[in-house]
Amino acid sequence: MSRFFVRLQAFEQKIFMWINGRLHNRFLNFWLYYLTHLGGATFTIAASLLIATLAPEPWRQAGYMACVSLAISHIPVAAAKKLYPRIRPYLALPGTNTFRNPLSDHSFPSGHTTAIFSVTVPFMMIVPSVTIVLLPLASIVGFSRIYLGLHYPSDVLAGAVIGTSVALGTVAFWP
């Protein structure tokens, strides 16, 4: 079984190095550095609260769902970061491209990816026509976390699964 995990880890590192190394260029450096912040606390909290309080229905209801989903989604993220203290790739892999002020806490799972999926999925469920914009946007945030050297692909995948699952549960159990 351990050989399987060693191979899986090696495969994941190859994917990481391809995204973080071979794809690097000035255009992506600029855009992904800024787009990654769409999954940060400031943007996700502010956008969800503004839509919940100022937008008309059905956007308002989706905004409230996004607020609840965002709050709940960070419970499993905090638990996972404590249970699985994974070192960030830029600290573990020599030659990783990173940018100013990189995070130094644990990398698993990606909090930015969790946040963006937990906030966008309620909107995609309530107003399906926005999926064509929000799904690629959420995916770009996840991709940017790898590109910027802050997360492994499995960190991003876990964040997307957690955020989506919590959001789907929030929508399903909404009164």
Rosetta blueprint (number, residue, H / E / L):
1 M L
2 S H
3 R H
4 F H
5 F H
6 V H
7 R H
8 L H
9 Q H
10 A H
11 F H
12 E H
13 Q H
14 K H
15 I H
16 F H
17 M H
18 W H
19 I H
20 N H
21 G H
22 R H
23 L L
24 H L
25 N L
26 R H
27 F H
28 L H
29 N H
30 F H
31 W H
32 L H
33 Y H
34 Y H
35 L H
36 T H
37 H H
38 L H
39 G H
40 G L
41 A H
42 T H
43 F H
44 T H
45 I H
46 A H
47 A H
48 S H
49 L H
50 L H
51 I H
52 A H
53 T H
54 L H
55 A L
56 P L
57 E L
58 P L
59 W H
60 R H
61 Q H
62 A H
63 G H
64 Y H
65 M H
66 A H
67 C H
68 V H
69 S H
70 L H
71 A H
72 I H
73 S H
74 H H
75 I H
76 P H
77 V H
78 A H
79 A H
80 A H
81 K H
82 K H
83 L H
84 Y L
85 P L
86 R L
87 I L
88 R L
89 P H
90 Y H
91 L H
92 A H
93 L L
94 P L
95 G L
96 T L
97 N L
98 T L
99 F L
100 R L
101 N L
102 P L
103 L L
104 S L
105 D L
106 H L
107 S L
108 F L
109 P L
110 S L
111 G H
112 H H
113 T H
114 T H
115 A H
116 I H
117 F H
118 S H
119 V H
120 T H
121 V H
122 P H
123 F H
124 M H
125 M H
126 I H
127 V L
128 P H
129 S H
130 V H
131 T H
132 I H
133 V H
134 L H
135 L H
136 P H
137 L H
138 A H
139 S H
140 I H
141 V H
142 G H
143 F H
144 S H
145 R H
146 I H
147 Y H
148 L L
149 G L
150 L L
151 H L
152 Y L
153 P H
154 S H
155 D H
156 V H
157 L H
158 A H
159 G H
160 A H
161 V H
162 I H
163 G H
164 T H
165 S H
166 V H
167 A H
168 L H
169 G H
170 T H
171 V H
172 A H
173 F L
174 W L
175 P L
